[in-house]
């Protein structure tokens, strides 16, 4: 069990909202991978609320990249919300802001699914 990352998920309407807290790195990435795999069999509309994520590494970002194509091919998507400045800078630097919807609030990310 990895103590560096806490993951909770809640179903809101037909969207799974993940709440990540702590650090998403090479050690905790497999944990997140399993959580996503468990959900996408039944739901591929995902929102990741990263307001309590302190750190993300390229291995952590790789988890999202490994699922995005399959999810989009099945009419789903991955959206991010409420990033702190440090995590946002890393994602912007690696071009995630061009690949994914990144919103200021979780509600905004959820609302984009109905547009």
C-alpha positions in Angstrom: 0.0 0.0 0.0 1.3 3.4 -0.9 0.9 6.1 1.8 2.0 8.9 -0.5 -1.2 9.0 -2.5 -4.8 8.9 -1.3 -7.5 8.3 -3.9 -11.3 8.7 -3.4 -13.9 8.5 -6.1 -17.5 9.6 -6.1 -20.1 9.2 -8.8 -21.8 12.5 -9.6 -24.6 12.2 -12.2 -22.9 9.8 -14.7 -19.4 11.1 -14.1 -16.8 9.6 -11.8 -14.9 12.2 -9.8 -11.6 11.2 -8.5 -10.0 13.1 -5.6 -6.2 12.7 -5.4 -4.2 13.8 -2.3 -0.5 13.6 -1.8 2.0 12.7 -4.4 1.5 11.0 -7.8 4.8 9.5 -8.8 6.4 6.3 -10.0 5.6 4.5 -6.7 2.0 5.6 -6.5 1.1 5.5 -10.3 0.2 1.8 -10.3 -2.4 2.4 -7.5 -4.1 5.1 -9.6 -3.9 2.9 -12.7 -5.8 0.1 -10.9 -8.5 2.6 -9.7 -9.0 3.9 -13.2 -9.2 0.4 -14.6 -11.8 -0.5 -12.1 -14.0 2.4 -13.1 -13.7 2.6 -16.8 -15.3 -0.8 -17.4 -18.6 0.9 -16.3 -17.9 4.6 -16.7 -15.5 6.5 -19.0 -16.4 10.1 -18.1 -13.8 11.1 -15.5 -13.0 14.2 -13.6 -9.8 14.4 -11.5 -10.0 17.0 -8.7 -6.3 17.7 -7.9 -6.8 20.4 -5.3 -5.0 18.2 -2.7 -2.3 16.8 -5.0 1.1 18.2 -3.9 3.3 16.7 -6.5 3.0 15.0 -9.9 5.8 13.3 -11.8 6.0 12.3 -15.5 5.3 8.7 -14.4 2.1 10.0 -12.8 1.1 11.9 -15.9 1.8 8.8 -17.9 -1.1 7.1 -16.2 -3.5 9.5 -17.8 -1.8 9.3 -21.2 -2.1 5.5 -21.1 -5.9 5.6 -20.8 -6.9 8.7 -22.8 -7.1 7.2 -26.3 -9.3 4.2 -25.3 -11.5 6.4 -23.2 -12.0 8.9 -26.0 -12.7 6.1 -28.5 -15.5 5.1 -26.3 -17.1 8.6 -26.1 -15.6 9.4 -22.7 -12.9 11.8 -21.6 -10.6 12.8 -18.8 -10.9 16.3 -17.3 -8.8 17.9 -14.6 -10.0 20.5 -12.0 -8.7 22.6 -9.2 -5.0 22.2 -9.8 -2.6 24.0 -7.4 0.0 26.2 -9.0 2.8 23.7 -8.9 0.9 20.8 -10.5 -0.6 23.2 -13.1 2.9 24.4 -14.0 4.1 20.9 -14.6 1.0 20.0 -16.7 1.3 23.2 -18.8 5.0 22.6 -19.3 4.3 19.2 -20.7 1.5 20.4 -22.9 -1.3 18.7 -21.0 -3.4 21.9 -21.3 -3.5 21.3 -25.1 -4.6 17.6 -24.7 -7.0 17.8 -21.7 -9.7 20.2 -20.4 -8.3 21.8 -17.3 -10.9 23.8 -15.3 -10.8 26.0 -12.2 -13.7 24.2 -10.6 -14.9 20.6 -10.4 -18.4 21.8 -11.3 -17.1 23.4 -14.5 -15.4 20.1 -15.5 -18.7 18.2 -14.8 -20.7 20.8 -16.8 -18.5 20.4 -19.8 -19.8 16.8 -20.2 -23.3 18.2 -21.0 -22.1 20.6 -23.6 
